[in-house]
């Protein structure tokens, strides 16, 4: 049985992965609080893998907090990886982000080059490059660039869309496509990755793309609400999506090519509607 250490106690993804790991193995992984310097005193010897989920995200970027992104998302990740390597850990996994591509809309393929346009995306990409430089035959570095992760208690864009579904009587029908990733699917993917011990670059996502309209409709349905979805606004929204970031994030298409997500793809996934029901469940 592999022994897992999660650096980033209290994080949404870290807690979900820890719960899944315990259900799967019967043993809770150790988690480490990365605030302050006490984590440096934790002994990494004996762990097969370190999953690093500590980071800054989902906050407005300003000139005042720009340095924080690099201190936490880059420098801390490098320091933890160096400690893991020195103390004999065989695999280091970093949660990076689709944001390294700097795209609001588009279709990402294996040939698409990262071009971050935010401190968040840039700090993640710099961390990736530094970590891959640490990799060798006995220290495998795995980087995940997931799309929007959602599930019960998640943060980011999903709660904003859920609030709209609860408040609005209608929501325009737009046939866009988005790559998304349900938290339980991410947890299952990570469990397989740890078991494999492999390094590399990974792009886990749900097997099917999702339109924003379908997402909002399923949220409304899970909350017992009927949502009207008139057509006829698509041409106008498609015109605005590449030009207005807020519109693009809501209604634009942003996808990973499905060929990029074949690793560990044999794991069965629940239907999209089921993932929304579980996300919206009250208990």
LINPE-V512776 format. One record per residue. N is the residue number from 1. OMEGA is omega as a letter, one per 40 degrees, with the letter a starting at -180 (* if undefined). NEAR is the number of other ideal C-beta (glycine too) atoms within 8 Angstrom. D_LAST is the distance of its C-alpha to the last C-alpha in Angstrom with 2 decimals. Layout:
<<N OMEGA NEAR D_LAST> <N OMEGA NEAR D_LAST>>
This chain:
<<1 i 4 31.12> <2 i 8 30.85> <3 a 9 30.03> <4 i 13 27.83> <5 i 14 27.86> <6 i 15 25.50> <7 a 13 27.18> <8 a 14 24.83> <9 i 9 22.50> <10 i 6 19.47> <11 a 10 19.71> <12 a 10 16.84> <13 a 12 18.61> <14 a 15 19.89> <15 i 9 16.64> <16 i 13 15.25> <17 i 16 18.64> <18 i 12 18.85> <19 i 9 15.68> <20 a 13 17.06> <21 i 14 20.48> <22 i 11 19.57> <23 a 6 17.98> <24 a 7 21.13> <25 a 7 23.75> <26 a 4 22.51> <27 i 7 23.73> <28 i 6 21.90> <29 i 13 23.92> <30 i 8 25.56> <31 a 11 24.50> <32 i 11 26.97> <33 a 9 26.75> <34 i 10 29.19> <35 a 3 29.93> <36 a 5 33.50> <37 a 4 35.81> <38 a 7 34.48> <39 a 11 33.05> <40 a 6 36.71> <41 i 4 37.14> <42 a 7 34.49> <43 i 5 36.28> <44 a 12 35.35> <45 i 6 37.76> <46 i 6 36.38> <47 i 12 33.46> <48 a 10 33.73> <49 i 15 31.61> <50 i 16 30.39> <51 a 15 27.57> <52 a 13 28.19> <53 i 12 25.32> <54 i 12 26.53> <55 i 12 27.75> <56 i 9 27.95> <57 i 8 26.33> <58 i 4 24.87> <59 a 6 27.44> <60 i 3 30.60> <61 i 9 33.65> <62 i 6 36.68> <63 a 4 40.02> <64 a 4 38.90> <65 a 10 35.90> <66 a 10 37.50> <67 a 6 38.74> <68 a 8 35.29> <69 a 15 34.13> <70 i 12 37.03> <71 a 9 36.78> <72 a 12 33.13> <73 i 13 32.55> <74 a 14 36.04> <75 i 8 37.81> <76 i 12 34.97> <77 i 15 34.05> <78 a 12 37.74> <79 i 8 38.13> <80 i 15 35.22> <81 i 15 36.61> <82 i 9 40.08> <83 i 10 38.92> <84 a 13 37.07> <85 a 10 40.23> <86 a 6 42.52> <87 i 9 40.55> <88 i 7 40.52> <89 a 14 37.09> <90 a 9 37.62> <91 i 15 34.91> <92 a 17 33.50> <93 i 15 30.69> <94 i 14 30.25> <95 i 11 27.48> <96 a 11 29.69> <97 i 11 29.05> <98 a 13 30.30> <99 i 10 31.66> <100 i 14 34.69> <101 i 12 36.14> <102 a 10 36.23> <103 i 8 35.47> <104 i 10 33.70> <105 i 9 34.69> <106 i 10 36.30> <107 a 7 36.14> <108 i 12 36.20> <109 i 8 38.26> <110 a 6 39.52> <111 a 4 42.55> <112 a 8 40.72> <113 i 4 41.60> <114 i 9 39.31> <115 a 6 40.40> <116 i 13 37.89> <117 i 6 38.43> <118 i 9 36.06> <119 i 9 36.12> <120 a 14 32.68> <121 a 15 33.94> <122 i 12 37.31> <123 i 13 36.05> <124 a 16 33.88> <125 i 12 36.90> <126 i 10 39.21> <127 i 14 36.93> <128 a 12 36.87> <129 a 8 40.66> <130 a 11 41.22> <131 i 15 38.90> <132 i 9 40.59> <133 i 6 43.86> <134 a 13 42.69> <135 i 9 41.97> <136 a 5 44.44> <137 a 3 44.76> <138 i 4 42.99> <139 a 13 40.39> <140 i 10 38.28> <141 i 14 36.49> <142 a 14 33.65> <143 i 13 32.50> <144 i 12 29.49> <145 a 10 29.66> <146 i 13 26.34> <147 a 12 25.82> <148 i 12 22.82> <149 a 14 19.77> <150 a 11 16.40> <151 a 12 12.81> <152 i 8 9.50> <153 a 4 11.01> <154 i 12 14.47> <155 i 7 17.57> <156 a 10 20.73> <157 a 7 21.52> <158 i 11 18.24> <159 i 9 16.78> <160 i 8 20.26> <161 i 13 20.26> <162 i 10 16.89> <163 i 8 18.48> <164 a 10 21.51> <165 a 15 19.78> <166 a 9 18.29> <167 a 5 21.67> <168 i 7 24.39> <169 i 4 25.78> <170 a 8 27.25> <171 a 13 27.11> <172 i 12 30.17> <173 i 10 30.30> <174 a 12 31.48> <175 i 7 31.92> <176 i 11 31.26> <177 i 10 29.81> <178 i 14 27.52> <179 i 13 26.68> <180 a 13 23.01> <181 i 14 21.09> <182 a 14 17.52> <183 i 14 16.36> <184 i 12 16.03> <185 i 14 19.52> <186 a 15 20.83> <187 i 13 19.69> <188 i 10 21.40> <189 a 13 24.41> <190 i 13 24.77> <191 i 12 24.69> <192 i 10 27.53> <193 i 13 29.36> <194 i 14 29.38> <195 a 7 30.59> <196 a 7 33.35> <197 a 10 34.49> <198 i 8 35.72> <199 i 7 36.38> <200 a 7 36.70> <201 a 6 35.03> <202 a 11 31.89> <203 a 10 30.14> <204 i 12 26.88> <205 i 12 25.33> <206 a 13 23.62> <207 a 6 26.32> <208 i 5 26.50> <209 a 9 27.11> <210 i 11 25.03> <211 i 11 26.49> <212 i 12 25.04> <213 i 13 25.48> <214 i 9 23.47> <215 a 13 20.65> <216 i 13 20.57> <217 i 12 20.98> <218 i 12 18.01> <219 i 14 15.80> <220 a 13 17.38> <221 i 11 17.02> <222 i 11 13.26> <223 i 9 13.25> <224 a 4 15.75> <225 i 8 18.70> <226 a 4 22.09> <227 i 13 23.63> <228 a 7 27.39> <229 a 10 28.67> <230 i 8 32.46> <231 i 7 34.66> <232 i 4 37.76> <233 a 10 36.42> <234 a 11 36.28> <235 a 6 39.82> <236 i 7 39.37> <237 i 12 36.06> <238 i 9 37.56> <239 a 7 40.51> <240 a 11 38.49> <241 a 15 35.97> <242 a 7 38.49> <243 a 7 39.90> <244 a 7 37.01> <245 a 6 34.38> <246 i 6 31.58> <247 i 12 32.36> <248 a 15 32.73> <249 a 8 29.32> <250 a 8 27.74> <251 i 12 30.07> <252 i 12 32.28> <253 i 10 32.16> <254 a 15 31.50> <255 i 12 31.31> <256 i 11 32.20> <257 a 9 34.65> <258 i 8 32.95> <259 i 7 35.77> <260 a 10 34.57> <261 a 10 31.30> <262 a 6 32.79> <263 i 9 32.14> <264 a 9 29.81> <265 i 7 29.05> <266 a 3 29.13> <267 i 9 25.46> <268 a 3 23.70> <269 i 8 21.19> <270 i 10 18.58> <271 i 6 19.66> <272 i 11 19.02> <273 i 8 17.31> <274 i 8 14.87> <275 i 15 14.15> <276 i 13 13.49> <277 i 10 11.15> <278 i 11 9.07> <279 a 13 9.67> <280 a 11 8.81> <281 a 8 5.60> <282 i 3 3.82> <283 * 2 0.00>>
